[in-house]
Amino acid sequence: MSAERVHRTAHEVEIAAPAAVVYGLIADARRWPLVFPPNVHVERLASDGTHERLRMWATANGTVKSWTSRRRLDPAGRRVDFRQEVSAAPLTGMGGSWIVEERGAHACRLVLLHDFTVGGDRPEDVAWVERATDTNSRAELGRVGELARRWPGLAERTLSFEDSVRIAGPAGAVYDFLHDAAAWPRLIPHVDRLELTEESPGVQVMSMDTRTADGTVHTTESIRVCFPDALRIVHKQTVTPALMDAHTGAWTVVPDATGVTVTARHDVILREEAVEPVLGAGATVADARRHVREALGRTTAATLTLARRQAERAPARR
């Protein structure tokens, strides 16, 4: 830690769920974007099963911040300690612990501790960090509690799938089509409106209106993190359609000797209480799984078809 004053916060919640379930949600950081509202994307840089190094992107007071952290996992003690290697301003350092305290076979307490320092210890910057830490901690604890309490049905409400297409064109042209989403309303028929801002390089914030096959218009908001060197774009919806409790995914472009393979991945948690209001009386989670799979599959296929059309008439650049 630096020489600045160390500030400390503590948050906790009682959860009516087994401690092992709660610890599992905390330990699997790569799923955090799907689990935690503030988390946008997590890249695991290294891991030996006990120690891991992560690059993380998350919202803080409405802005997207990124940092690198080291974590130590203690499954026997149901504790995860973390320390940021590289913090985002105004922080100069942050660390803490997740601690799961068993309270019986089906109950536990989850404690989240933070300690942090701020450059210059300016009161306005300290207040900004305290507000972001409090908001995100409450959101994360509440979300863990909600998912853990409904753990038995979570697998049924979660679906992951991929769609791929071969393109006989340059990888750069494919990536550019996916990256330059501001142009989509004039290129993709099901996109009625799209507003995009990129306040920091590679991090895009989008608001989009899309039209489904029955003419219904859905408004979604997303954050995308772009990796041009890896030809990959990851995304998280921060405002989802009614049936989706959470939605993350990625576009990946893999070149080879004859062209590229473009894969679109989607990970979704369904909102069970919305199934009947959206799909009609008697509809089930299984119906919702089919509906979401088909809807996302259609829009993905349409986007990939247009990406192929654009790329196959573009000159080779990469």
C-alpha positions, 0 to 999 in steps of 0.5 A: 500500500502507498503512504496515503491514509488507508480507508476501510469499508465493510459490508455483509448480508445474511443468506438463506443458502448453503455456505458452499454454494455462496463460496462457489459464486464468489470463487468463480470470478470468470462468471462474475459478469453474468452474476454481478451487475457492476462487472463487465468482463474478467480475463484470467491471466494466470492461475495455479488453483489457489492463486490467480491473476485477473484483469477486470472491467466493471462500472463505478459510479456510471463509468467503466474502470479496469484494473489487474488483481491477484486473488488467493482462494481458500475453499476450506476456510471459504475465503477469498483475499484480493489485492489490486496490482494496478488500480484505476485512478483515483485509487492508488491501491485497493484490496480486501476479502470475501468471507463466507461464515456458515450459519447452519446447513442452509444459512450463512453470512457473507462479508465483504471487506475493502481497504483502499488508498486515494492519490493525494487523499482528496476528500472528493476523491475519497467520497467518490471511491466510498460511493462506488464501493458501497454501491457495487458492494451492495449490488454484489451481495444482494445478487449473490444472495438472490442467486444462492437462494434460488440455486436449485433452479439456476442451471435450468434458467442458465443457457450458453450457446455459440453460432459460427459462420465461415467467411472467405474474406479478410479478418480485419474487415470482419472485425471492423464490421463488428467493431463499428457498431455505430454503422449498424442501423444503416446496414442491419435491418433489425437494428432500428437505432444505435447510439455509441460512445467510446470514452476510453479506447476499446470500451464502448457503451451502446444503447440499441433498439432492435426489432424482432420477427413479430415487429416488437422493438426491444431497447437494450444497453450494453458495454463492450470491451474490444481486443483488436489484436486478438480479434475479439469483442466481449459484451454485457447487456446492462439493460436487458429484454424482459425475459433475460435477467443477465446476458453476456457474450463475445464475438471472436474472429479466427483467421486461417489459410482460407478465410476466417471463422466468426463465432458469436457466444451468448450466456444468459440467465432467464428471469423466471417471473417474466416467463408467463407475462411475456410468453403467455399463461402456462409457459415454462422456463423450457419455453423461455429457453427455446424462445431466447435461443431462437431470438438471439440465434436469428439476430446473430445469424443476420449480423453474421450474414451481413458481416460475411457480405461486407468482408467478402467484397473487401480487399485483404488487409490482415 
